[in-house]
Amino acid sequence: MDNVANWILTAVFGALGIWLLTEYIRTNGKIRIADRRWTASRILFAIAGLMAIATVFIYNTVLDYIRLGVMGLCIAVFLMMHDGVGDEGVVAYGHFTPWNEIRAYDFREGKKKFDIFFTALDRDSKKGGDYSIQVAFANSQAEEVKKLLSEHIGKKYRRMKIEG
């Protein structure tokens, strides 16, 4: 592979890997009940990781090995990250939201998963707006998640119009 492309990919995946790793370290201990392990995005990232590893047989310079190592680290950290709920709040997409910033929540039970929908206060908005969070759990975790939510934010349960 061209050296310029190697450097660009190494820099991009390196920055993404460092960001993901810091988010993982900050939020991992706050999750008591994690989301479903295998989702479509995790499967796609695992396939991308396998394809990157397969290129070891095609490219064989030191810079190629560095790029593959950085890409592998980034993909591994992404696969380790989880969304979930805990005693302090909600973790979604590597971002922690404490219970006091949750305005409302609702849930939907499906055939294969149990979805929780949150509306949270957007601290970064100048208008004091809200943003939405969705976390999908396995159906077997539904009662445990409902119990945790009723303990911490039971009064914030609202029926919401849920699309999809």
Order of alpha helices (4+ residues) and beta strands (2+ residues): alpha-beta-alpha-alpha-beta-beta-beta-beta-beta-beta-alpha
